[in-house]
Amino acid sequence: MYLTTEIKKEIFKSFGKSETNTGAAESQIALFTHRINHLTEHLKVSKKDFATQRALLRLVGKRRRILDYLRTRDIERYRSILKELNLRK
């Protein structure tokens, strides 16, 4: 599978400041970004996979809501996560 436990721990460690801090907004955004990138690559090959397309749109919406939350709470954390993940607003 593309998202193993080791990959998740690595994402949480680098963005959430520890392997067990899975609830931090930065770690959730990084995990969603990893999943979004994987689904995007899958959809480039399988253009008619509409279930995956719907799941991708839901993930993008979730990430957008968390980013909006972070922007209202702490603008510096928001800007740093955008810069680290190469996202654009």
N, C-alpha and C positions, 0 to 999 in steps of 0.2 A: 504494500500500500504506500501511497505517496506521503502520507503524514504519519510517521511513526512516533513512538513515545520519545525517542531521543531527539527528533527534530522539534517536537513541541517543547521539551525541556530547554533546548538550545534557544528557541525563540523567546521563551519566558525569561530565561536567564539574561539574555542580551537586552531585552526591552522592558521587562518587569522587575529588574534588579535582583531577582532570585528565581529559582526553579519552581518554588511553590506559590509565587505571587501571580496566580492566574487571573485574578480579577482586576488588575490594573488596566486602565484604559489603553495605555500604550501597548501592553502585551496582547490585548484582545485585537487591537487594530493591526498589529503585526501578524497575528495568526490569520485574521480574515484576509489580509493582503496576500499571504502565502497561498491560501485556498483559492482566492480569486485568480491569481496568476496561473495556478494549476488548471482551473476550470476553463480559463480563457484559452490555454493551449489545447485542451481537449476539444473545445468547440471549433477551433480552427480546422481540426481534422473531421469531426462529426458535426456537420452543419445542421442536420435535422434532429438533433437530440434536444428536444424542446423541454424535457424535464430538467436537464442540466442547465439549460438557458434560464429557466425560471429560478432554479436554485442560485445561479450566479447573480441574478438581479436582486434576490432577497439578501444575499451576502453584501452586495454593494450598498444596499439600503441600510443594513445594520451598521456597516462601517461608517457610512455617512452620518448616521444618528450619533454614534459614539464620538466621531470627530466634531460634530456640532456641540455636543455636551462639553467636550474638552475645550473647545474654543470659548465657550461662555464661562467656564470655571477658571482656566489658567491658560492664557494666551501663549506664554512662553513654552509650556509643555506641548501645546498644539503645534507651534512653529517648529519645534525640535523634532517631533515625530514626522511631520511632513518632509522635513529636510532629510532625515535618516532613511525614510522609505521611498524617497524620490516621488512623492505624490504631489499633485498640483491642485490648487483650488481656484 
